[in-house]
Amino acid sequence: MFKLNEILPSIKAKRTEGELNLNIEDIAYDSRKAIPGSLFVCVKGLKTNGHLYIDQAIKLGAVAVVTEHWQDIPDSITQIQVQNSRETLALLSKVLFDDPSFKLKLVGITGTNGKTTTSYLVESIFKKAGKKTGLIGTIEYKIGDNALPVKRTTPESYDLQKILKKMLDEGVTHVVMEVSSHAIDLHRVDGCHFDVLVFTNLSQDHLDYHNSMSEYFKVKQRLFENHNDAVKVINIDDPYGKIIASNGQKIVSYGLTESAEIKGDKVSVRWSGSKFKLLTSTLTLDLSIKLKGLFNVYNSLAAIGVGLSMKILPETIKAGVEDISSVPGRFEAIDCGQKFGVFVDYAHTPDGMEQLIKAAGEIAKGRIITVFGCGGDRDRKKRPLMGEIAGRLSDFVIITSDNPRSEKPMKIIKEIEDGLLNMNYSDYLVIEDRKEAICRAISLAKTDDVVLITGKGHETGQIFDNKTIPFDDREVAMSILRKLMSC
């Protein structure tokens, strides 16, 4: 609860009308969740607009509303007009829950690829250091070892502050959070105090929202510019990372190049994982991680950078990084005793797919068979690019459906196929049904081959226009392999 008149100076109101000496019991940005004594914030969404639901919020008990455009509402209801209601929602939520992030050690991880794996590695380091942890990300939200439902990678600002407060109340001291570009642009993390920020990399994604790579990068860059007090752990092998590092304060760089402050040297990538030597100005450490692929060496270096910046002992950092054997849906092995590899991965961007197939090539002795599709209602420009990458780096490709959403699956598939046809690639099949596509890929595999099933990773449903059906690539692959191995 807070007094409305006490918080007004911090939210930069353009105009107010009505009683300001009000006790606000709660905040709602969804009119259906308004309660007696609540403040309703009219948020403009991607599909609808909160200003349309003011009457519903008032009927449920809202005593005040925050608007961007002045509304004709009853005189008994206080109205506050602001420039940006999303920004205001973040500030109000921070006050309502008594600024929980300021009392926590909060790590934010952003970038196109690697956020989830890096967050699991950092969480593992914190646990080895004896800390009670919180995790907020694409796969799950966790308080200690207890999982909470996930709505989106980074929650809306009100929900985020509520989760952070719950974590604090339950004894959590260290929190790791994935920060999406949408979350930055939509002010979801505006009320957060970050101790450490991590930049993994940037490549084409979300251009249906950001329109251009330049705009996409500017949004990511804003996170670092807006949190000067945070230590910034930056991948300087990435060209966008170099830009952030060159203009920022409190920079800790990582990578495989000589100029990196946290450097991976003598890297050896194997089927069982990777080995490398960690070099800093004061430390040399041999590491043997269970996660496969060169990109996971980078993810490990990022996590190590967080640990070192937070003064955690090197041996504890080493134990945390080496303890993680897999991350759900991230180059996850599906093993039923077969003589070929089957891996499920979330790779759904051109760069993510390229890095994944290259990683498979580093460990495969036989062919690489790639099964993938692209999501509907998302960046269409990446579809032929992903087709071209799959064809260039794989020995055989099966194009299938991903989450088509409101689009026709075969329309998406045709746009992917264009990338293969443009390079005169012919070693591929089109199988719209995803289960059938996975089955065909596994049936084609021979000893020492690698089957990559990409795009959906940890997801447990397939999204169509008017329904979501249960579908987990890992369960489907395991079921097919069990039948195969029992023959």
Salt bridges, closest charged atoms under 4 A:
GLU17 OE1 - ARG15 NH2 3.76
ASP30 OD2 - ARG32 NH2 2.90
GLU68 OE1 - LYS44 NZ 3.54
ASP98 OD2 - LYS103 NZ 3.61
GLU123 OE2 - LYS127 NZ 3.69
GLU123 OE2 - LYS142 NZ 3.07
GLU140 OE2 - LYS142 NZ 3.86
ASP145 OD1 - LYS127 NZ 2.93
GLU156 OE1 - ARG86 NH1 2.82
GLU156 OE1 - ARG188 NE 3.97
ASP169 OD2 - LYS165 NZ 2.94
GLU170 OE2 - LYS166 NZ 2.95
ASP185 OD1 - ARG222 NH2 3.30
ASP190 OD2 - HIS187 ND1 2.64
ASP195 OD1 - LYS105 NZ 3.93
ASP205 OD2 - HIS206 NE2 3.19
ASP205 OD2 - HIS348 NE2 3.71
ASP205 OD1 - LYS382 NZ 3.11
GLU215 OE2 - LYS218 NZ 3.69
GLU258 OE2 - LYS263 NZ 2.62
ASP286 OD1 - LYS277 NZ 2.66
GLU322 OE2 - LYS318 NZ 2.78
ASP323 OD1 - LYS128 NZ 3.99
GLU332 OE1 - ARG474 NH1 3.47
GLU354 OE2 - LYS358 NZ 3.08
GLU354 OE1 - ARG392 NH2 3.78
GLU388 OE2 - ARG392 NE 2.86
GLU407 OE2 - ARG383 NH2 2.71
GLU407 OE1 - LYS411 NZ 3.01
GLU415 OE2 - ARG380 NH2 2.38
GLU415 OE1 - ARG383 NH1 2.78
GLU415 OE2 - LYS411 NZ 3.65
ASP418 OD1 - LYS414 NZ 2.66
ASP449 OD2 - ARG367 NH2 2.95
GLU459 OE1 - LYS456 NZ 3.01
ASP472 OD2 - ARG474 NH2 2.99
ASP473 OD2 - ARG434 NH2 2.83
